Amino acid sequence: LPDAPLAAAAVAAAAVEPPPAPVEEDIPLRLLSRVSPNVPRQLLAQNFRGGFAQVQFVVQPDGKVSQAQVIKASHARLGNAAIEAVQQWRFAPIPKAREAAVEVSFKADE
């Protein structure tokens, strides 16, 4: 059995490697409170059908949203309305601040 010492050496080497560091990013963000955006009156008066706004923000360790900014929006007024809503969202507490992004949809009430 000449291969037996090599196999034992391979097992010993594998056991010496340090375990990988835990990755905090694996903790999913959990939305606790969501405020829906309001469609601006000026758009409703213009036969508004719907639109969207992509918002990037930072979730703080206490779950509050900060640094919200529009990445892209189908109309500038929708971007402002989306930021106002997202800034009121609350997430479950996390170990450290984390960036996130969402797309907020707007639909005209029929």
N, C-alpha and C positions, 0 to 999 in steps of 0.2 A: 504493500500500500504506500507507494512513494508519493502519491498526491495528497495524502492526509495532512502532512505538516503545512502545505501551501493553503489548503482550505482553512485550517485553523488560523493561519496568519491573516488571511483575508477577513475573517470574522472579527478578529481582534482589532484590525485597522478600522473597520467600519464602526466598531463600538467606541472608538476614541474620538471620532468626529463630533464636534459640538452640535447640539440640536439647533435647528433653524430658529431665528428670533421670531417671536410672535408678530404677526402683521395686524396692526390696529385697523387698517383699512377694511379688513374683513367684517367688521361690525357694521351691519347695514343701518342706514339712517331710518329711523322710525318716526313718521309724521304723526304727531298727537293732535294737532289743531290746524285746520286749513281754512283760510278765508278765501272765498271765491271773489274774483275781481268783478267790478261793475263796468259795463260798457258805457263809455262816456256819452253824455246826452247829445253832444254835437254829432257823433257818428250815428246815433239812433235816428236823428233828424234827417240824415242823408241816406235813408233806406239801407242801413247796414245789414249785411247778411252773415258775417262772421269773420274771424281772423285769429291770429295767434301772436304770441310774444315769447321769445326764449330769454330766460332770465338766469344769470349766473349769480351765486351768492355764497356766503360762508356761514356754516352752521357752527355756532360757538359751543363750548363744552356744556353750557347750561341749556342748550337747545334753542336759543334765540337766533334769529337770522340777522346778519349784518352784511354790509358791503354789496347790497343787491344792485345789479346793473343789467341793462338790456343788451343782449348779444345781437338779437335780430328781432324785428317785429314787422307785421304786415302793415301797420300804421303806427306812427309815432305816439299817438294818444293811447293806443293799446299797451305800448311799452310802459308808459307812466302808470296806467291802471294796474298792470301786472306787478310792477315793483311795489306799489302801495299795498297790494294784497299779500304778496310773498313776504314782505317785511313783518307781517302780523302772524305768519306761520310759526308753530312751535314744534320742535322735535324732542325725542327722548334724549336725555343727557348722554354725552359721548366723552371718551377720554381726552381728546384734544380737538381743536377747531379743524374743520374740514370743508373743502370747497365742494359745491354741488351745482347742478344746473337742471332746470325744468323747462318744459314748454307748456305755457298756459294757453288754453283754447278759449275763444270767445264765440258765443253763438247769440244771434238775435232771438229774443223771445217772440214767438209767433202769437 
